[in-house]
């Protein structure tokens, strides 16, 4: 059972009249010296001295990342990213707060006109003011100082996509370099034989393609960017062939793990064909993911462990150098 405390306290002085309504919760109380040690001078000015940062200067003004905005003084969770909107007022704005009595509203007459101050219910830190001119259905605009906030990003779940672009030694060497890629494993997919060996796949009779299973963090690198790299580092217009490597095992293929991956793959192919980026139509296969079989251990990290081998020097290294030059900004 939840117990609520409703407090209505009237203080009359030359500055302000206060009305408080909040939910009972653990309060944080520090001495002013403790607050000065905990906070930066700028944060102390805002949170403890009820200051206001200059409009247009706050780090969260144009912030778009997914996550939770917290009180910079105590970590109390105040707002989520979907409560934030662009108000063009010079300060971060929110149309509502996280439920549970996180914020105290107080009538403020300090500038000779009535405003409603908002403070953290846990540490009493000054956040800003609330106005009744918001554009959403709440009609509210929580106008908050960036310095009174901290932010915790929401970590997106890791995602997997399976790509074939010729010899998996080449593809693995490229995608391992990308920031946001968690792991790249070489293997076989798209065939009919269970647990195929490299020798069996090379016959072309198993139906498998040489692929890499890529685990990536969408918050660091998008699927569209991965697909952009995919189409940059191989020739998607040759059927069952990449350079001197010929056979169905070397086909260009995207094995999608969900409908979003399928739609994005189709979209980028349509765009590339429409803009005639390649002299011939793209023949990349787009198929639902079925089963992935990890290749033998000696295929894993092949380029890294065999850089002096002729295939690595003459085939993989030129492709890798091209990739590194174009995507330097995406490297780990």
C-alpha positions in Angstrom: 0.0 0.0 0.0 1.3 3.4 -0.9 1.3 6.2 1.6 1.2 9.7 0.3 2.0 12.9 2.3 0.3 16.0 1.1 2.0 19.1 2.4 0.7 22.6 2.0 3.0 25.1 3.7 2.5 28.8 3.5 5.6 31.0 3.8 5.0 34.7 3.4 7.9 37.0 2.8 9.1 39.5 0.2 10.3 36.8 -2.2 7.9 33.9 -2.6 4.9 31.9 -1.5 5.4 28.1 -1.5 2.9 25.3 -2.0 4.4 21.8 -1.9 2.9 18.5 -2.9 5.1 15.5 -3.1 5.4 11.8 -2.5 7.2 10.5 0.6 10.6 9.3 -0.3 14.2 9.2 1.0 15.6 12.7 1.2 19.2 13.6 0.8 20.5 16.3 3.1 24.1 17.7 2.9 25.7 20.7 4.4 26.6 23.5 2.0 30.2 22.5 2.3 29.4 18.9 1.3 27.4 20.2 -1.7 30.3 22.4 -2.7 32.6 19.4 -2.7 30.2 17.3 -4.6 29.2 19.7 -7.3 31.1 21.9 -9.8 30.9 25.6 -9.1 28.5 26.0 -12.1 26.3 23.2 -10.8 26.3 24.6 -7.3 25.2 28.0 -8.6 22.2 26.4 -10.4 21.2 23.6 -8.0 21.9 25.2 -4.6 21.7 29.0 -5.3 18.8 28.8 -7.8 20.8 30.3 -10.6 20.0 30.2 -14.3 22.4 29.3 -17.1 22.6 31.5 -20.2 20.0 30.6 -22.8 21.4 28.5 -25.7 24.4 27.3 -23.8 23.3 24.1 -22.1 24.7 20.7 -23.3 21.3 19.1 -23.3 19.5 21.8 -25.3 19.7 19.9 -28.6 20.3 16.5 -27.1 18.5 13.6 -28.9 19.9 10.5 -27.4 17.7 7.8 -25.9 17.8 7.5 -22.1 16.9 9.1 -18.8 17.6 12.6 -17.5 18.4 12.6 -13.8 19.1 15.2 -11.1 22.8 16.1 -11.3 22.8 16.5 -7.5 21.4 13.2 -6.4 20.6 11.0 -9.4 16.8 11.2 -9.0 15.2 10.1 -12.3 13.2 13.1 -13.6 12.5 12.8 -17.3 12.8 10.4 -20.2 13.9 11.2 -23.8 10.3 10.9 -25.1 9.2 13.6 -22.8 11.7 16.1 -24.3 10.8 18.5 -27.1 12.3 21.5 -28.9 10.7 24.6 -27.5 13.1 27.1 -29.0 13.3 28.9 -25.6 17.0 28.4 -25.0 16.8 25.7 -22.4 16.0 21.9 -22.5 12.2 21.4 -22.3 10.0 18.5 -21.3 6.2 18.1 -21.4 5.9 15.9 -18.3 7.9 14.3 -15.6 8.4 10.7 -14.5 5.5 9.7 -12.3 6.0 9.3 -8.5 6.4 12.7 -7.0 9.9 13.3 -8.4 9.5 17.0 -8.6 8.2 19.7 -6.3 6.4 22.7 -7.7 6.7 26.0 -5.7 5.2 29.4 -6.4 8.0 31.8 -7.0 7.6 35.6 -6.9 11.3 36.5 -6.8 11.3 38.5 -10.1 8.2 40.5 -9.1 5.9 38.2 -11.2 4.5 34.8 -10.5 6.3 31.8 -11.8 6.3 28.1 -10.7 9.8 26.9 -9.6 10.6 23.1 -10.0 13.0 21.4 -7.6 14.1 17.9 -7.1 12.0 16.2 -4.4 14.9 14.1 -3.3 17.6 16.8 -2.7 15.7 20.0 -3.2 18.0 21.0 -6.0 16.8 23.8 -8.2 15.9 22.6 -11.7 14.2 25.5 -13.4 10.5 26.5 -13.9 7.3 25.1 -15.3 5.0 27.0 -17.7 1.5 26.3 -19.1 2.4 27.0 -22.7 3.6 23.6 -23.9 2.7 22.4 -27.4 1.7 18.8 -26.5 -1.5 17.5 -25.0 -0.1 18.0 -21.5 0.0 21.8 -22.1 3.2 21.9 -19.9 6.7 23.1 -20.5 9.3 22.1 -17.9 12.0 24.6 -18.6 15.2 23.0 -17.1 18.8 24.1 -16.7 21.2 21.6 -18.4 23.6 21.9 -15.4 20.9 20.6 -13.1 20.7 17.4 -15.1 22.8 14.3 -15.7 22.0 11.7 -18.4 22.1 7.9 -18.6 21.8 6.5 -22.1 19.6 3.5 -22.8 21.7 0.7 -24.1 20.1 -0.9 -27.1 20.1 -4.6 -27.4 22.8 -6.1 -29.6 21.7 -7.2 -33.0 22.9 -9.9 -35.5 23.1 -9.9 -39.2 24.7 -12.4 -41.5 26.5 -11.3 -44.7 28.2 -13.0 -47.6 30.5 -11.1 -49.9 32.9 -13.7 -51.4 35.7 -15.2 -49.3 34.9 -14.8 -45.6 38.5 -14.0 -44.8 38.2 -10.7 -46.6 34.8 -9.8 -45.1 35.8 -10.7 -41.6 39.0 -8.5 -41.8 36.9 -5.5 -42.8 34.0 -5.6 -40.3 36.2 -6.4 -37.3 37.6 -2.8 -37.7 34.3 -1.0 -37.2 33.3 0.8 -34.0 30.1 -0.7 -32.6 30.8 -4.2 -34.0 31.0 -6.6 -31.1 32.1 -9.8 -32.9 32.6 -11.2 -36.4 32.6 -15.0 -36.9 33.3 -16.7 -40.2 31.1 -19.6 -41.2 28.6 -21.1 -43.5 24.9 -20.4 -44.1 22.1 -20.9 -46.6 22.7 -24.5 -47.5 21.1 -27.9 -46.9 24.0 -29.9 -45.4 24.2 -30.0 -41.6 27.5 -29.1 -40.0 29.3 -28.8 -43.3 33.1 -28.7 -43.6 35.1 -26.2 -45.6 36.0 -28.9 -48.1 32.3 -29.8 -48.6 31.3 -26.2 -49.0 34.0 -25.7 -51.6 32.4 -28.3 -53.8 29.3 -26.1 -54.2 27.1 -29.0 -53.5 26.0 -28.1 -50.0 24.3 -24.8 -51.1 26.1 -22.8 -48.4 27.7 -19.4 -48.8 30.8 -18.3 -47.0 29.4 -15.7 -44.6 30.3 -13.7 -41.5 27.9 -13.5 -38.5 28.1 -9.9 -37.2 27.0 -8.9 -33.7 26.7 -5.2 -33.4 25.4 -2.5 -31.1 22.8 -0.4 -33.0 23.4 2.6 -30.6 27.0 2.8 -31.9 26.7 1.7 -35.5 23.5 1.5 -37.6 22.4 -1.4 -39.8 22.3 1.0 -42.8 25.9 1.9 -42.2 26.9 -1.8 -42.0 25.1 -2.4 -45.3 26.8 0.7 -46.9 30.2 -0.8 -46.0 29.0 -4.2 -47.3 28.2 -2.8 -50.7 31.5 -0.8 -50.8 33.9 -3.6 -50.2 32.7 -6.2 -52.7 31.2 -6.3 -56.2 27.4 -7.1 -55.8 26.8 -7.4 -59.5 28.6 -10.6 -60.3 26.7 -13.9 -59.8 28.5 -16.5 -57.7 31.8 -14.7 -58.0 34.2 -12.3 -56.4 37.3 -11.8 -58.5 39.1 -15.1 -59.0 36.9 -16.8 -56.4 34.1 -18.6 -58.3 31.3 -20.7 -57.0 27.9 -20.5 -55.3 29.8 -20.3 -52.0 31.1 -16.9 -53.0 27.7 -15.4 -53.8 26.7 -11.9 -52.6 24.0 -12.5 -50.0 22.3 -10.9 -47.0 20.6 -13.3 -44.6 18.2 -11.1 -42.6 17.2 -11.9 -39.0 14.1 -9.7 -38.9 11.8 -7.8 -41.2 13.5 -4.5 -40.5 16.8 -5.9 -41.9 15.0 -7.2 -45.0 13.3 -3.8 -45.6 16.6 -1.9 -45.1 18.5 -4.3 -47.4 15.8 -3.9 -50.2 15.8 -0.2 -49.7 19.6 0.3 -50.1 19.6 -2.0 -53.2 16.8 -0.1 -54.8 18.6 3.2 -54.1 21.9 1.9 -55.5 20.2 0.5 -58.7 18.2 3.7 -59.2 21.2 5.9 -58.9 23.2 3.5 -61.1 26.1 3.4 -58.6 27.3 0.2 -60.3 27.5 -0.3 -64.1 25.4 -3.5 -63.8 22.3 -4.4 -61.7 22.9 -5.7 -58.2 22.4 -9.4 -57.9 22.7 -9.7 -54.1 20.5 -12.4 -52.7 18.2 -11.4 -49.8 17.0 -14.4 -47.8 15.7 -15.2 -44.3 18.3 -16.4 -41.9 18.2 -20.1 -41.2 21.2 -21.8 -39.7 24.8 -20.6 -39.1 27.6 -23.1 -38.9 30.9 -21.7 -37.5 33.8 -22.4 -39.8 36.9 -24.3 -38.6 39.2 -22.5 -36.2 41.9 -21.9 -38.7 39.5 -19.6 -40.7 38.8 -17.3 -37.7 41.0 -14.2 -37.6 42.6 -15.5 -40.7 44.0 -12.2 -42.1 45.3 -11.1 -38.7 47.2 -14.3 -38.2 48.4 -14.8 -41.8 49.2 -11.3 -43.2 52.3 -12.6 -45.0 50.4 -15.2 -47.0 50.1 -14.4 -50.7 46.2 -14.3 -50.6 46.3 -11.9 -47.7 48.9 -9.6 -49.3 47.4 -9.6 -52.8 43.7 -9.8 -52.3 42.7 -9.0 -48.7 45.1 -6.1 -48.0 44.1 -4.0 -51.1 40.4 -4.3 -50.1 41.2 -3.5 -46.5 43.2 -0.4 -47.5 40.3 0.8 -49.6 37.9 0.4 -46.7 40.2 2.0 -44.2 40.6 5.1 -46.4 36.9 5.6 -46.9 35.7 4.7 -43.4 38.4 6.1 -41.2 35.8 7.9 -39.1 34.1 4.6 -38.2 37.1 2.7 -37.0 37.6 1.4 -33.5 
